[in-house]
Amino acid sequence: MADILSQLEPIFRDVLDNPTLRLTREANASNTEGWDSLAHINLISSIEQHFGISFDLGELERLVDVGQMADLMEQKLAAL
């Protein structure tokens, strides 16, 4: 899990243009500066490309924070 967060952090830093961002499991759009709807689309796209996975719209709608996203990613990566 920590490995996924450590790989997500540079993606979030790049997309949100925040080189000092510290990504936590509790991070979400309402508590992370620069994470708006456009950034969200760019984050998902970058994550899918980097990890070689795809998210369904229904999966994304249920996620409330980075921790849940990382858990879902862990499941998807284990199934590859």
C-alpha positions in Angstrom: 0.0 0.0 0.0 2.7 2.5 0.9 4.3 1.7 -2.4 1.1 2.8 -4.3 1.0 6.0 -2.3 4.6 6.7 -3.0 4.0 6.2 -6.7 0.8 8.3 -6.6 2.5 11.3 -4.9 4.6 12.4 -7.9 1.5 12.1 -10.2 -0.5 14.3 -7.8 2.4 16.8 -7.5 2.7 17.1 -11.3 -1.0 17.3 -12.1 -1.8 19.7 -9.2 1.4 21.7 -9.9 2.5 21.4 -6.2 6.0 20.0 -5.8 5.8 19.9 -2.0 2.5 18.1 -1.8 2.5 15.3 0.8 -0.1 12.7 -0.2 -2.0 10.9 2.5 -4.8 8.3 2.5 -7.2 11.0 3.8 -6.5 13.4 0.9 -9.5 14.3 -1.3 -10.7 17.1 -3.5 -12.1 19.2 -0.7 -8.9 19.2 1.4 -6.2 19.3 -1.3 -5.4 22.6 -2.9 -5.8 22.7 -6.7 -7.9 19.5 -6.9 -10.8 20.6 -9.0 -12.9 18.8 -11.5 -10.4 19.3 -14.4 -7.5 18.2 -12.2 -9.6 15.1 -11.2 -9.9 14.1 -14.8 -6.2 14.6 -15.4 -5.3 12.7 -12.2 -7.4 9.7 -13.2 -6.0 9.7 -16.7 -2.4 9.9 -15.5 -3.0 7.2 -12.9 -4.5 4.9 -15.5 -1.6 5.4 -17.9 1.1 5.0 -15.2 -0.3 1.8 -13.7 -1.9 0.3 -16.8 -5.3 0.0 -15.2 -8.8 1.4 -16.0 -11.4 2.7 -13.6 -15.1 2.3 -14.3 -17.3 5.4 -13.7 -19.2 3.6 -11.0 -16.0 2.8 -9.1 -14.8 6.4 -9.3 -18.2 7.7 -8.0 -17.8 5.6 -4.8 -14.3 6.8 -3.9 -14.1 9.4 -1.2 -10.4 9.8 -0.7 -7.0 8.7 -1.9 -6.9 5.8 0.5 -10.0 4.2 -1.1 -8.5 4.8 -4.5 -5.2 3.1 -3.5 -7.2 0.1 -2.1 -9.1 -0.2 -5.4 -5.8 0.1 -7.3 -4.3 -2.6 -5.2 -7.1 -4.9 -6.1 -6.9 -4.1 -9.8 -3.1 -4.6 -9.9 -3.4 -7.9 -8.1 -5.8 -9.1 -10.8 -3.3 -8.3 -13.7 
